[in-house]
Amino acid sequence: MATNNRHKTSPQLNTLQSSPQLWHKVRVFLFDLRHFKERTDSRDRLELIIDPSYISAPYFTPIEAKQLKSFIPDGSEIKLQLLVESILDEKLNSRQKKREASQDYRVCAAHDVAPVFEKAFNVRAKDLQKDKRFLKSLTNDGLVLKEKRSPIT
């Protein structure tokens, strides 16, 4: 199971999880953030993101992106879009101070971005990586599930 069940999920998170297609896309996105170095398909998808909140095509349609951006994660009082942008701004500011010599100010998808989204969606990276059903659907279907399935949590 890829859902962290240490506490109950919110009704808003349950709504996201109840949409098999959207929840699959969320999980592919999370997987890609952690595996872009080893998987060219992950890297190719991530390189197409242009939104500063990372919530956009190719992973999500405009309607899905709007829904996700307005999602309020458990333990937060602000929408996911604002949460992600503020955390990434904070990380960039921190990196500017530390990385002046190297001139490398980029945030790291696996270390900076992935944990924010994993916490927001209550998904543990290790569980996702071990989920054989998810990995099979990722291999067979890619980003978009080809057949209707029950939500994978």
Stockholm file with secondary structure:
# STOCKHOLM 1.0

chainA/1-153         MATNNRHKTSPQLNTLQSSPQLWHKVRVFLFDLRHFKERTDSRDRLELIIDPSYISAPYFTPIEAKQLKSFIPDGSEIKLQLLVESILDEKLNSRQKKREASQDYRVCAAHDVAPVFEKAFNVRAKDLQKDKRFLKSLTNDGLVLKEKRSPIT
#=GR chainA/1-153 SS CCBCCSSCCCHHHHHHHTCHHHHHHHHHHHHHHHHTTTCHHHHHHHTTCCSTTSCCTTTSCHHHHHHHHTCCCTTCSSCHHHHHHHHHHHHHHHHHHHCTTTTCCCCCIIIIIHHHHHHHHTBCHHHHHHCHHHHHHHHHHTTSCSSCCCCCC
#=GC SS_cons         CCBCCSSCCCHHHHHHHTCHHHHHHHHHHHHHHHHTTTCHHHHHHHTTCCSTTSCCTTTSCHHHHHHHHTCCCTTCSSCHHHHHHHHHHHHHHHHHHHCTTTTCCCCCIIIIIHHHHHHHHTBCHHHHHHCHHHHHHHHHHTTSCSSCCCCCC
//
